Amino acid sequence: MNRFILAPLLLLAGCNLAPPHSRPALPTPAAYPGDGPDGTQAAPGLSYQSYFPDARLNALIGIGLDHNRDLAVATAQVAEAAALARIQRADQLPGLGASANAVRNRTSASDTAGTSVTRTRYAGGLLVPAFELDFWGRVRNLSAAAREQYLASAEGERAFRLSLIRSIAGAYYSALETDERVALAEATLFSRQEGLRIAKRRLDAGVTSALDFRQSESLLTQAETELAGLRLARAEALNLLQQLVGGPIPDTLPAYLPLDAQRPPLLAAGLPSDLLAARPDIIAAEAQLRAARANIGAARAAFFPSISLTGGLGYASTDLGSLFDSDGLNWTFGPSIDLPIFDWGRRRGNVDVAIARQDAAVANYERSVQLAFREVADALAGRRYLAEEVAAQQRATAAQREIARLARTRYREGVAGYLEVLDAERNLFTAEQALLSLRRQELDILAVLFAALGGGVGTDGPHSRN
C-alpha cells in the first residue's frame, strides 16, 4: 500500500470515531417558579418507607413492587438488555473452540490410475474463529452502545417503579377518601332517617305541615343517592388498588391512618439541574443519547478496512494411535482484510441514519428534562395552593356546621321554616365531602412530587449510576 495512504490509516488506528458526549444545554429556567414553602429533606436520598407515614400504604407498595405484572415485564426487559450487552462485549475478545473429527473416504480407481484407495483421517485441535482487530473502534462502539441501552433499560425500570409507587399511593388515597366519605354519608343518612321520623311524628300531631315532611324526605333521599354512588367509587378504588399491587390485598396488613394524618415530610425542591442526576427517565434518555453517538462511531468505522485473524493448532493423522505424535502437529494462521470500495451509498446511508437517531435522542433528552421540570413545578404549585385550599375549606366547613346548628335551633323555636334547615344540611354535607376530596388531592400531589423529584424506591441512600 502506498505510504501516503498508509500513514493516515495508522494515525486513525485505535481512535474513536464516535462524537464526544456532552449534555445538551438545560432547556428550562434555572429555578422553579413561585416562592412557596420548601423543606430540607432531598427526595433522591429518601426511601418511600421514610416518606409515607402510613405503614399500611408502605406494605401495599412493597407488595406491588414484588408482584405487579407490568413491573415484571420491565424487569425482564432489563435482564434481556444486560444479556445483549454481554453478547456484544464478547465480540471484543477472540473466541476459542475445540474440534475433533474422523473422516473416511474412498478415491475411485479412475482418479488413482486404476487402483481405488480408501483412507481414514483423524484430526483434533483448537481453533480461533475470525477475530476482528478493532483498529477503528467499530466493535468497541457497538459494545458501548449495547451497554448504554442496558443502562437506559435499568433506569427505565426504576422510573416505572417510581411511577408504580405514585400510582399505588394515589389509589390508596382514593380508597381512603371514599371510605371516609361513605362513613360520613352513612352517619348523615342515619341522622336524616331520625329527622324524618321526628318530622312524621310532628306531621301526625299537626305541629308541622306536609311540606316540611316532604322536604325532610327529600333530604334523606339525597343522602341515599350519594351513599350508593360513593359505595360504587369505593369498590372501583379497591379494584384498582388490587390490580396495582398484583393480587388480593392481605387481611394481615397494619391499620391505616385517616386522611388528615397522612401528610408526609416537606421535601426540598432543589434546582432543575438536580433532576439530571435524580430522575431515572432523564438518566435513561442520556444513556440512549450516548448509545446513539456510539452507533455513529460504528457506522463511520465501516468506511475503513476490516482486518480479521483466524488460526488453529492441532494434530492430524491417518492412524488414531499416532494422532498426537510430533509428526502429526499442524497449525494455521492467516489474516484477512476487507476493503470497502463502492456500495452505492449504503455506508453513507448508515451514517446518516445514525446521525438522525442521535438528533432524535437529543430531542428526546430535552423533552424528558422539560417534562420533569413541568411535573415538579406543577407539584410544587399544587403543594402550596392545595394546602391553602384545604385550610380555607376547613374554615368553610366549620362555618357551615355552625349554620346548620343555628338553622335547626331556629326551626325548633319556630323562627324559621324547614327550608332553611334543608339548605343548611345540604350545604354542610357538600362542604364535608369537599373537604375530604381536597385532602385526598393534596396527598396525591405530595406523592407526585416525591416521584417527580426522583425519590428512592428502596432503603434510604443516594442512587448511583452503575
MARLO-201777 format. One record per residue (C-alpha): residue number from 1; residue in three letters; x, y, z. Coordinates in Angstrom, 1 decimal, padded with zeros to 4 digits, m for minus. Layout:
<nodes>
{NUM; ALA; {X; Y; Z}}
...
</nodes>
This chain:
<nodes>
{1; MET; {000.0; 000.0; 000.0}}
{2; ASN; {001.3; 003.5; m000.8}}
{3; ARG; {002.8; 005.1; 002.2}}
{4; PHE; {000.8; 008.2; 001.6}}
{5; ILE; {m002.3; 006.1; 002.2}}
{6; LEU; {m000.9; 004.0; 005.0}}
{7; ALA; {000.2; 007.0; 007.1}}
{8; PRO; {m003.2; 008.4; 007.8}}
{9; LEU; {m004.7; 005.0; 008.4}}
{10; LEU; {m002.1; 004.3; 011.0}}
{11; LEU; {m002.9; 007.6; 012.7}}
{12; LEU; {m006.5; 006.7; 012.7}}
{13; ALA; {m005.9; 003.2; 014.1}}
{14; GLY; {m007.1; 002.9; 017.7}}
{15; CYS; {m009.1; 006.2; 017.6}}
{16; ASN; {m012.8; 006.5; 018.4}}
{17; LEU; {m014.9; 007.9; 015.5}}
{18; ALA; {m017.9; 008.5; 017.7}}
{19; PRO; {m018.8; 012.1; 018.5}}
{20; PRO; {m017.7; 013.1; 022.0}}
{21; HIS; {m020.6; 013.1; 024.5}}
{22; SER; {m021.8; 016.3; 026.1}}
{23; ARG; {m025.1; 017.1; 027.7}}
{24; PRO; {m027.3; 019.5; 025.8}}
{25; ALA; {m027.9; 022.8; 027.4}}
{26; LEU; {m030.7; 022.8; 030.0}}
{27; PRO; {m033.9; 023.7; 028.1}}
{28; THR; {m035.6; 025.0; 031.2}}
{29; PRO; {m035.4; 028.0; 033.6}}
{30; ALA; {m032.6; 027.9; 036.2}}
{31; ALA; {m035.1; 027.8; 039.1}}
{32; TYR; {m038.7; 026.8; 039.7}}
{33; PRO; {m041.4; 029.5; 039.6}}
{34; GLY; {m043.1; 030.6; 042.8}}
{35; ASP; {m042.0; 031.2; 046.4}}
{36; GLY; {m043.9; 028.5; 048.3}}
{37; PRO; {m042.7; 026.7; 051.4}}
{38; ASP; {m039.7; 024.5; 051.0}}
{39; GLY; {m038.3; 021.7; 053.1}}
{40; THR; {m034.8; 020.4; 053.8}}
{41; GLN; {m035.2; 016.7; 053.0}}
{42; ALA; {m034.0; 015.8; 049.5}}
{43; ALA; {m036.2; 013.2; 047.7}}
{44; PRO; {m033.4; 011.2; 045.9}}
{45; GLY; {m031.9; 010.0; 049.2}}
{46; LEU; {m035.3; 009.3; 050.8}}
{47; SER; {m037.0; 005.9; 050.6}}
{48; TYR; {m040.7; 005.6; 050.2}}
{49; GLN; {m040.9; 004.0; 053.7}}
{50; SER; {m039.5; 007.1; 055.2}}
{51; TYR; {m041.6; 009.4; 053.2}}
{52; PHE; {m045.1; 007.9; 053.6}}
{53; PRO; {m046.1; 007.8; 057.3}}
{54; ASP; {m048.8; 005.1; 056.8}}
{55; ALA; {m047.4; 001.6; 057.5}}
{56; ARG; {m050.4; 000.1; 055.6}}
{57; LEU; {m049.5; 002.1; 052.5}}
{58; ASN; {m045.9; 001.1; 052.7}}
{59; ALA; {m046.8; m002.5; 053.0}}
{60; LEU; {m049.0; m002.3; 049.9}}
{61; ILE; {m046.2; m000.6; 048.0}}
{62; GLY; {m043.8; m003.4; 049.0}}
{63; ILE; {m046.3; m006.0; 047.7}}
{64; GLY; {m046.8; m004.1; 044.5}}
{65; LEU; {m043.0; m003.8; 043.8}}
{66; ASP; {m042.8; m007.6; 044.2}}
{67; HIS; {m045.9; m008.7; 042.3}}
{68; ASN; {m047.0; m006.1; 039.8}}
{69; ARG; {m047.1; m007.7; 036.4}}
{70; ASP; {m046.1; m004.6; 034.4}}
{71; LEU; {m043.1; m004.2; 036.6}}
{72; ALA; {m042.2; m007.9; 036.0}}
{73; VAL; {m042.2; m007.2; 032.2}}
{74; ALA; {m039.9; m004.2; 032.8}}
{75; THR; {m037.5; m006.3; 034.9}}
{76; ALA; {m037.4; m009.0; 032.3}}
{77; GLN; {m036.5; m006.3; 029.6}}
{78; VAL; {m033.6; m005.1; 031.8}}
{79; ALA; {m032.3; m008.7; 032.0}}
{80; GLU; {m032.6; m009.0; 028.2}}
{81; ALA; {m030.7; m005.8; 027.7}}
{82; ALA; {m028.0; m007.0; 030.1}}
{83; ALA; {m027.6; m010.2; 028.2}}
{84; LEU; {m027.4; m008.4; 024.8}}
{85; ALA; {m024.7; m006.1; 026.3}}
{86; ARG; {m022.7; m009.2; 027.4}}
{87; ILE; {m023.1; m010.7; 023.9}}
{88; GLN; {m021.8; m007.5; 022.2}}
{89; ARG; {m018.9; m007.2; 024.7}}
{90; ALA; {m017.8; m010.8; 023.9}}
{91; ASP; {m017.1; m009.6; 020.3}}
{92; GLN; {m014.2; m007.6; 021.6}}
{93; LEU; {m012.2; m010.7; 022.6}}
{94; PRO; {m011.1; m013.6; 020.4}}
{95; GLY; {m013.0; m016.8; 020.7}}
{96; LEU; {m011.5; m020.2; 021.2}}
{97; GLY; {m013.0; m023.5; 020.2}}
{98; ALA; {m012.1; m027.2; 020.1}}
{99; SER; {m012.8; m029.7; 017.4}}
{100; ALA; {m012.2; m033.3; 016.6}}
{101; ASN; {m013.3; m035.4; 013.6}}
{102; ALA; {m012.7; m038.6; 011.8}}
{103; VAL; {m013.2; m038.8; 008.0}}
{104; ARG; {m013.1; m042.0; 005.9}}
{105; ASN; {m013.2; m041.6; 002.2}}
{106; ARG; {m012.6; m043.7; m000.9}}
{107; THR; {m011.0; m042.5; m004.1}}
{108; SER; {m012.1; m044.2; m007.2}}
{109; ALA; {m009.8; m046.2; m009.5}}
{110; SER; {m010.2; m043.7; m012.3}}
{111; ASP; {m008.7; m041.0; m010.1}}
{112; THR; {m005.8; m043.0; m009.0}}
{113; ALA; {m004.6; m044.7; m012.2}}
{114; GLY; {m006.5; m047.9; m011.9}}
{115; THR; {m006.4; m048.6; m008.1}}
{116; SER; {m009.0; m047.4; m005.7}}
{117; VAL; {m007.8; m046.1; m002.4}}
{118; THR; {m009.6; m046.0; 001.0}}
{119; ARG; {m008.3; m043.7; 003.7}}
{120; THR; {m009.2; m042.8; 007.3}}
{121; ARG; {m008.1; m039.4; 008.6}}
{122; TYR; {m008.2; m038.3; 012.3}}
{123; ALA; {m007.9; m034.7; 013.4}}
{124; GLY; {m008.3; m032.7; 016.6}}
{125; GLY; {m007.2; m029.3; 017.9}}
{126; LEU; {m008.0; m025.8; 018.9}}
{127; LEU; {m009.5; m023.1; 016.7}}
{128; VAL; {m009.6; m019.3; 016.8}}
{129; PRO; {m012.6; m018.1; 014.7}}
{130; ALA; {m012.2; m014.9; 012.7}}
{131; PHE; {m011.4; m012.2; 015.2}}
{132; GLU; {m011.7; m008.5; 014.0}}
{133; LEU; {m008.8; m006.3; 015.0}}
{134; ASP; {m010.8; m003.3; 016.1}}
{135; PHE; {m008.5; m000.5; 014.8}}
{136; TRP; {m011.3; 001.9; 014.1}}
{137; GLY; {m013.4; 001.2; 017.2}}
{138; ARG; {m016.4; m000.3; 015.4}}
{139; VAL; {m016.7; m003.3; 017.8}}
{140; ARG; {m015.9; m001.1; 020.8}}
{141; ASN; {m018.6; 001.4; 019.9}}
{142; LEU; {m021.2; m001.3; 019.3}}
{143; SER; {m020.3; m002.7; 022.8}}
{144; ALA; {m020.6; 000.7; 024.3}}
{145; ALA; {m024.0; 001.3; 022.6}}
{146; ALA; {m025.3; m002.0; 023.9}}
{147; ARG; {m024.1; m001.1; 027.4}}
{148; GLU; {m025.8; 002.3; 027.3}}
{149; GLN; {m029.0; 000.6; 026.1}}
{150; TYR; {m028.8; m001.7; 029.1}}
{151; LEU; {m028.3; 001.3; 031.5}}
{152; ALA; {m031.3; 003.0; 029.8}}
{153; SER; {m033.4; m000.1; 030.4}}
{154; ALA; {m032.3; m000.3; 034.1}}
{155; GLU; {m033.2; 003.4; 034.6}}
{156; GLY; {m036.4; 002.8; 032.7}}
{157; GLU; {m037.3; 000.1; 035.2}}
{158; ARG; {m036.5; 002.4; 038.1}}
{159; ALA; {m038.7; 005.1; 036.5}}
{160; PHE; {m041.5; 002.5; 036.3}}
{161; ARG; {m041.0; 001.6; 040.0}}
{162; LEU; {m041.4; 005.3; 040.9}}
{163; SER; {m044.5; 005.5; 038.8}}
{164; LEU; {m045.9; 002.4; 040.4}}
{165; ILE; {m045.2; 003.8; 043.9}}
{166; ARG; {m047.1; 007.0; 042.9}}
{167; SER; {m050.0; 005.1; 041.4}}
{168; ILE; {m050.4; 002.8; 044.4}}
{169; ALA; {m050.3; 005.8; 046.7}}
{170; GLY; {m052.9; 007.6; 044.6}}
{171; ALA; {m055.2; 004.6; 044.5}}
{172; TYR; {m054.8; 004.1; 048.3}}
{173; TYR; {m055.7; 007.7; 049.0}}
{174; SER; {m058.7; 007.4; 046.7}}
{175; ALA; {m059.8; 004.3; 048.7}}
{176; LEU; {m059.3; 006.1; 052.0}}
{177; GLU; {m061.3; 009.1; 050.7}}
{178; THR; {m064.2; 007.0; 049.6}}
{179; ASP; {m064.1; 005.1; 052.9}}
{180; GLU; {m064.3; 008.3; 054.9}}
{181; ARG; {m067.0; 009.8; 052.5}}
{182; VAL; {m069.0; 006.6; 052.8}}
{183; ALA; {m068.8; 006.8; 056.6}}
{184; LEU; {m069.8; 010.4; 056.5}}
{185; ALA; {m072.7; 009.6; 054.2}}
{186; GLU; {m073.8; 006.7; 056.4}}
{187; ALA; {m073.8; 009.0; 059.5}}
{188; THR; {m075.7; 011.6; 057.6}}
{189; LEU; {m078.2; 009.1; 056.4}}
{190; PHE; {m078.8; 007.9; 059.9}}
{191; SER; {m079.2; 011.4; 061.1}}
{192; ARG; {m081.7; 012.2; 058.3}}
{193; GLN; {m083.6; 009.0; 059.0}}
{194; GLU; {m084.0; 010.2; 062.5}}
{195; GLY; {m085.0; 013.6; 061.3}}
{196; LEU; {m087.6; 012.1; 059.0}}
{197; ARG; {m089.0; 010.0; 061.9}}
{198; ILE; {m089.4; 013.2; 064.0}}
{199; ALA; {m090.9; 015.1; 061.1}}
{200; LYS; {m093.5; 012.3; 060.7}}
{201; ARG; {m094.4; 012.5; 064.3}}
{202; ARG; {m094.8; 016.3; 064.1}}
{203; LEU; {m096.9; 015.9; 061.0}}
{204; ASP; {m099.2; 013.3; 062.7}}
{205; ALA; {m099.5; 015.6; 065.7}}
{206; GLY; {m100.4; 018.6; 063.4}}
{207; VAL; {m097.4; 020.6; 064.6}}
{208; THR; {m095.9; 020.9; 061.1}}
{209; SER; {m097.0; 020.8; 057.5}}
{210; ALA; {m096.8; 018.1; 054.9}}
{211; LEU; {m094.4; 020.3; 053.0}}
{212; ASP; {m091.9; 020.2; 055.9}}
{213; PHE; {m092.2; 016.4; 056.0}}
{214; ARG; {m091.6; 016.1; 052.2}}
{215; GLN; {m088.6; 018.3; 052.4}}
{216; SER; {m087.2; 016.1; 055.1}}
{217; GLU; {m087.9; 013.1; 053.0}}
{218; SER; {m086.0; 014.7; 050.0}}
{219; LEU; {m083.1; 015.4; 052.3}}
{220; LEU; {m083.0; 011.6; 053.2}}
{221; THR; {m083.1; 010.5; 049.5}}
{222; GLN; {m080.2; 012.9; 048.7}}
{223; ALA; {m078.1; 011.1; 051.3}}
{224; GLU; {m079.2; 007.7; 050.0}}
{225; THR; {m078.3; 008.6; 046.4}}
{226; GLU; {m074.9; 010.0; 047.5}}
{227; LEU; {m074.2; 006.9; 049.5}}
{228; ALA; {m074.8; 004.5; 046.6}}
{229; GLY; {m072.5; 006.4; 044.4}}
{230; LEU; {m069.8; 006.5; 047.0}}
{231; ARG; {m070.0; 002.8; 047.6}}
{232; LEU; {m069.5; 002.3; 043.8}}
{233; ALA; {m066.5; 004.6; 043.9}}
{234; ARG; {m065.1; 002.7; 046.8}}
{235; ALA; {m065.4; m000.7; 045.1}}
{236; GLU; {m063.7; 000.7; 042.0}}
{237; ALA; {m060.8; 002.2; 044.0}}
{238; LEU; {m060.2; m001.1; 045.8}}
{239; ASN; {m060.3; m003.0; 042.5}}
{240; LEU; {m057.7; m000.6; 041.0}}
{241; LEU; {m055.5; m000.9; 044.1}}
{242; GLN; {m055.7; m004.7; 043.9}}
{243; GLN; {m054.6; m004.6; 040.3}}
{244; LEU; {m051.6; m002.3; 041.1}}
{245; VAL; {m050.3; m004.5; 044.0}}
{246; GLY; {m050.6; m007.6; 041.8}}
{247; GLY; {m053.1; m009.7; 043.7}}
{248; PRO; {m055.5; m009.8; 046.6}}
{249; ILE; {m054.9; m007.4; 049.4}}
{250; PRO; {m053.9; m009.4; 052.6}}
{251; ASP; {m056.0; m009.2; 055.7}}
{252; THR; {m053.0; m009.0; 058.0}}
{253; LEU; {m051.8; m005.5; 056.9}}
{254; PRO; {m051.2; m002.8; 059.5}}
{255; ALA; {m054.0; m000.4; 060.4}}
{256; TYR; {m054.5; 002.6; 058.2}}
{257; LEU; {m054.2; 006.3; 059.1}}
{258; PRO; {m057.0; 008.7; 058.4}}
{259; LEU; {m056.6; 011.2; 055.6}}
{260; ASP; {m055.8; 014.1; 057.9}}
{261; ALA; {m052.9; 012.1; 059.5}}
{262; GLN; {m051.3; 011.1; 056.2}}
{263; ARG; {m049.2; 014.2; 055.5}}
{264; PRO; {m045.6; 013.3; 054.6}}
{265; PRO; {m042.5; 015.4; 055.4}}
{266; LEU; {m041.9; 018.6; 053.4}}
{267; LEU; {m039.4; 017.9; 050.5}}
{268; ALA; {m036.8; 020.3; 049.3}}
{269; ALA; {m037.3; 021.3; 045.6}}
{270; GLY; {m033.7; 022.0; 044.8}}
{271; LEU; {m032.8; 023.3; 041.3}}
{272; PRO; {m033.9; 021.9; 037.9}}
{273; SER; {m030.3; 020.9; 037.2}}
{274; ASP; {m030.5; 018.5; 040.2}}
{275; LEU; {m033.1; 016.5; 038.2}}
{276; LEU; {m030.4; 015.4; 035.7}}
{277; ALA; {m028.8; 013.1; 038.2}}
{278; ALA; {m032.0; 012.3; 040.2}}
{279; ARG; {m034.7; 011.5; 037.6}}
{280; PRO; {m034.4; 008.0; 036.2}}
{281; ASP; {m036.2; 008.9; 032.9}}
{282; ILE; {m033.6; 011.7; 032.3}}
{283; ILE; {m030.7; 009.4; 033.1}}
{284; ALA; {m032.2; 006.8; 030.7}}
{285; ALA; {m032.6; 009.4; 028.0}}
{286; GLU; {m029.0; 010.5; 028.4}}
{287; ALA; {m027.9; 006.8; 028.1}}
{288; GLN; {m029.9; 006.5; 024.9}}
{289; LEU; {m028.1; 009.6; 023.6}}
{290; ARG; {m024.7; 008.0; 024.5}}
{291; ALA; {m025.8; 004.9; 022.6}}
{292; ALA; {m026.8; 006.9; 019.6}}
{293; ARG; {m023.4; 008.6; 019.5}}
{294; ALA; {m021.6; 005.3; 019.8}}
{295; ASN; {m023.6; 003.9; 016.9}}
{296; ILE; {m022.4; 006.9; 014.8}}
{297; GLY; {m018.8; 005.8; 015.5}}
{298; ALA; {m019.6; 002.2; 014.5}}
{299; ALA; {m021.2; 003.4; 011.3}}
{300; ARG; {m018.2; 005.7; 010.4}}
{301; ALA; {m015.8; 002.8; 011.0}}
{302; ALA; {m017.4; 000.9; 008.2}}
{303; PHE; {m015.6; 003.2; 005.7}}
{304; PHE; {m012.2; 001.8; 006.8}}
{305; PRO; {m010.7; m001.7; 006.1}}
{306; SER; {m011.8; m004.5; 008.3}}
{307; ILE; {m008.9; m006.8; 009.4}}
{308; SER; {m009.5; m010.2; 010.9}}
{309; LEU; {m007.3; m013.0; 012.1}}
{310; THR; {m008.0; m016.7; 012.1}}
{311; GLY; {m005.9; m019.6; 013.4}}
{312; GLY; {m005.8; m023.1; 014.5}}
{313; LEU; {m003.4; m025.6; 016.3}}
{314; GLY; {m003.9; m029.3; 016.3}}
{315; TYR; {m003.0; m032.8; 015.2}}
{316; ALA; {m003.9; m034.9; 012.2}}
{317; SER; {m003.0; m038.5; 011.2}}
{318; THR; {m004.3; m041.5; 009.3}}
{319; ASP; {m003.6; m043.6; 012.4}}
{320; LEU; {m005.6; m042.9; 015.5}}
{321; GLY; {m002.8; m044.4; 017.7}}
{322; SER; {m000.2; m041.9; 016.4}}
{323; LEU; {m002.6; m038.9; 016.3}}
{324; PHE; {m000.7; m036.9; 018.9}}
{325; ASP; {002.8; m037.7; 017.7}}
{326; SER; {005.0; m034.7; 016.8}}
{327; ASP; {004.8; m035.6; 013.2}}
{328; GLY; {001.0; m035.0; 013.3}}
{329; LEU; {001.3; m031.4; 014.6}}
{330; ASN; {m000.2; m028.8; 012.2}}
{331; TRP; {m001.2; m025.2; 012.6}}
{332; THR; {m002.8; m022.5; 010.5}}
{333; PHE; {m002.6; m018.7; 010.9}}
{334; GLY; {m004.0; m016.1; 008.5}}
{335; PRO; {m005.0; m012.5; 008.4}}
{336; SER; {m007.7; m011.2; 006.1}}
{337; ILE; {m008.6; m007.7; 005.1}}
{338; ASP; {m011.9; m006.5; 003.8}}
{339; LEU; {m011.5; m003.1; 002.0}}
{340; PRO; {m014.8; m001.4; 001.0}}
{341; ILE; {m014.6; 000.3; m002.4}}
{342; PHE; {m018.1; 001.1; m003.7}}
{343; ASP; {m021.5; 000.1; m002.2}}
{344; TRP; {m023.9; 002.6; m003.9}}
{345; GLY; {m024.1; 004.8; m000.8}}
{346; ARG; {m025.0; 002.1; 001.7}}
{347; ARG; {m022.4; 003.1; 004.3}}
{348; ARG; {m023.1; 006.8; 003.9}}
{349; GLY; {m026.8; 006.0; 004.5}}
{350; ASN; {m026.0; 004.1; 007.6}}
{351; VAL; {m024.0; 007.1; 009.0}}
{352; ASP; {m027.0; 009.4; 008.1}}
{353; VAL; {m029.4; 007.1; 009.9}}
{354; ALA; {m027.1; 007.1; 013.0}}
{355; ILE; {m026.9; 010.9; 012.9}}
{356; ALA; {m030.6; 011.2; 012.6}}
{357; ARG; {m031.1; 008.9; 015.5}}
{358; GLN; {m028.7; 011.0; 017.6}}
{359; ASP; {m030.7; 014.1; 016.7}}
{360; ALA; {m033.9; 012.3; 017.9}}
{361; ALA; {m032.1; 011.2; 021.1}}
{362; VAL; {m031.1; 014.8; 021.8}}
{363; ALA; {m034.7; 016.0; 021.3}}
{364; ASN; {m035.9; 013.1; 023.5}}
{365; TYR; {m033.4; 014.1; 026.2}}
{366; GLU; {m034.5; 017.7; 026.1}}
{367; ARG; {m038.2; 016.7; 026.1}}
{368; SER; {m037.5; 014.5; 029.2}}
{369; VAL; {m035.9; 017.4; 031.0}}
{370; GLN; {m038.8; 019.7; 030.2}}
{371; LEU; {m041.4; 017.2; 031.2}}
{372; ALA; {m039.6; 016.7; 034.5}}
{373; PHE; {m039.4; 020.4; 035.1}}
{374; ARG; {m043.1; 020.8; 034.4}}
{375; GLU; {m044.1; 017.9; 036.7}}
{376; VAL; {m042.0; 019.3; 039.6}}
{377; ALA; {m043.3; 022.9; 039.0}}
{378; ASP; {m046.9; 021.7; 038.9}}
{379; ALA; {m046.4; 019.6; 042.0}}
{380; LEU; {m044.8; 022.5; 043.9}}
{381; ALA; {m047.7; 024.8; 042.9}}
{382; GLY; {m050.2; 022.1; 043.9}}
{383; ARG; {m048.4; 021.6; 047.3}}
{384; ARG; {m048.7; 025.3; 048.0}}
{385; TYR; {m052.2; 026.1; 046.7}}
{386; LEU; {m053.9; 022.9; 047.7}}
{387; ALA; {m052.7; 023.5; 051.3}}
{388; GLU; {m054.3; 026.9; 051.2}}
{389; GLU; {m057.5; 025.5; 049.7}}
{390; VAL; {m057.7; 022.8; 052.4}}
{391; ALA; {m057.3; 025.4; 055.1}}
{392; ALA; {m060.0; 027.5; 053.6}}
{393; GLN; {m062.3; 024.6; 053.2}}
{394; GLN; {m061.8; 023.6; 056.8}}
{395; ARG; {m062.9; 027.1; 057.8}}
{396; ALA; {m065.9; 026.9; 055.4}}
{397; THR; {m066.9; 023.5; 056.8}}
{398; ALA; {m066.7; 024.7; 060.4}}
{399; ALA; {m068.8; 027.8; 059.5}}
{400; GLN; {m071.3; 025.6; 057.6}}
{401; ARG; {m071.6; 023.3; 060.6}}
{402; GLU; {m072.5; 026.2; 062.8}}
{403; ILE; {m075.0; 027.5; 060.2}}
{404; ALA; {m076.7; 024.1; 060.2}}
{405; ARG; {m076.8; 024.1; 064.0}}
{406; LEU; {m078.4; 027.5; 064.1}}
{407; ALA; {m080.9; 026.6; 061.4}}
{408; ARG; {m082.1; 023.6; 063.4}}
{409; THR; {m082.4; 025.7; 066.5}}
{410; ARG; {m084.3; 028.4; 064.7}}
{411; TYR; {m086.7; 025.8; 063.2}}
{412; ARG; {m087.4; 024.2; 066.6}}
{413; GLU; {m088.1; 027.7; 068.1}}
{414; GLY; {m090.5; 028.5; 065.2}}
{415; VAL; {m088.4; 031.4; 064.0}}
{416; ALA; {m087.6; 029.9; 060.5}}
{417; GLY; {m089.1; 027.4; 058.1}}
{418; TYR; {m087.8; 023.9; 057.4}}
{419; LEU; {m086.5; 025.0; 054.0}}
{420; GLU; {m083.7; 026.9; 055.9}}
{421; VAL; {m082.8; 023.7; 057.7}}
{422; LEU; {m082.9; 021.8; 054.4}}
{423; ASP; {m080.5; 024.2; 052.7}}
{424; ALA; {m078.1; 024.3; 055.7}}
{425; GLU; {m078.0; 020.5; 055.9}}
{426; ARG; {m077.3; 020.1; 052.2}}
{427; ASN; {m074.6; 022.7; 052.2}}
{428; LEU; {m072.9; 021.1; 055.3}}
{429; PHE; {m072.9; 017.7; 053.6}}
{430; THR; {m071.4; 019.1; 050.5}}
{431; ALA; {m068.8; 021.1; 052.4}}
{432; GLU; {m067.7; 018.0; 054.4}}
{433; GLN; {m067.5; 015.9; 051.3}}
{434; ALA; {m065.5; 018.6; 049.5}}
{435; LEU; {m063.0; 018.8; 052.4}}
{436; LEU; {m062.3; 015.1; 052.2}}
{437; SER; {m061.8; 015.4; 048.4}}
{438; LEU; {m059.4; 018.3; 048.8}}
{439; ARG; {m057.4; 016.4; 051.5}}
{440; ARG; {m057.0; 013.5; 049.1}}
{441; GLN; {m055.9; 015.8; 046.2}}
{442; GLU; {m053.3; 017.3; 048.5}}
{443; LEU; {m051.9; 013.9; 049.4}}
{444; ASP; {m052.0; 012.9; 045.7}}
{445; ILE; {m049.9; 015.9; 044.7}}
{446; LEU; {m047.4; 015.2; 047.5}}
{447; ALA; {m046.9; 011.7; 046.2}}
{448; VAL; {m046.5; 013.1; 042.7}}
{449; LEU; {m043.8; 015.5; 044.0}}
{450; PHE; {m041.9; 012.6; 045.6}}
{451; ALA; {m041.8; 010.7; 042.3}}
{452; ALA; {m041.1; 013.9; 040.2}}
{453; LEU; {m038.1; 014.7; 042.3}}
{454; GLY; {m036.6; 011.2; 041.8}}
{455; GLY; {m037.4; 009.8; 045.2}}
{456; GLY; {m035.9; 006.5; 046.3}}
{457; VAL; {m037.5; 003.2; 045.7}}
{458; GLY; {m035.7; 001.1; 048.3}}
{459; THR; {m033.8; 001.9; 051.5}}
{460; ASP; {m032.6; 005.4; 052.3}}
{461; GLY; {m029.5; 006.4; 050.4}}
{462; PRO; {m028.4; 008.2; 047.2}}
{463; HIS; {m028.9; 006.5; 043.9}}
{464; SER; {m025.8; 005.9; 041.9}}
{465; ARG; {m025.4; 005.1; 038.2}}
{466; ASN; {m023.7; 001.7; 037.8}}
</nodes>
